[in-house]
């Protein structure tokens, strides 16, 4: 029987919160996704883990045993992965990104590293993982736009810049120098995947909307977003600098005057990897 660690994490979160919605909020995952995966786990193991009641859940006797073992398994896996990573390649610093960062940021963080001691691996991680590989141990450092998801610690603000809206060349606002959010609030939007949680909400400017955004399509990365906008499916909100990094003649990037600026932050997992720990200890001035 092949059980995904992800599903065990979801089940443990539900057991901690005794509420699927609260667990989904903690995980920064859509509630239906958590419910679906926990149900799938129950089918795999052949028994109910939770008793479901209006307003919450409780553990079944079998569920109590499973969750106790799952906690041990997840902790052992995390510890074992960290030890293996340190033994296999202690000099490889893996940096996770969700969009091209540019702005000289990676060079700024790594220019002090001894090339004979360290290698740098930059990994582009889809928005389906809002932690950029940190929580699963695939990366050591992450360059993420706030808000950061659960399981991630923000260490330092690297850049702050306005948010812009990208529109197709034939959009009614394409020639504008700047816009107010109210002018685009009713437009269909290209959204991050639902699994991106609060990060998705941030780039939808959900806090500024009186009604939910009209989602025209979902995109797992910046290239897909720009292609969807170019195809006329909708608009998208981005960090202003990404308009330059992903510049396309058929897409216009327009600053939004009245949204709070976006902040790019250096992050680690809450359970810091061995390589990240070594980097932070050696170069504290780079992260404070």
Order of alpha helices (4+ residues) and beta strands (2+ residues): alpha-alpha-alpha-beta-beta-alpha-beta-alpha-beta-beta-beta-beta-beta-beta-alpha-beta-alpha-beta-alpha-beta-beta-alpha
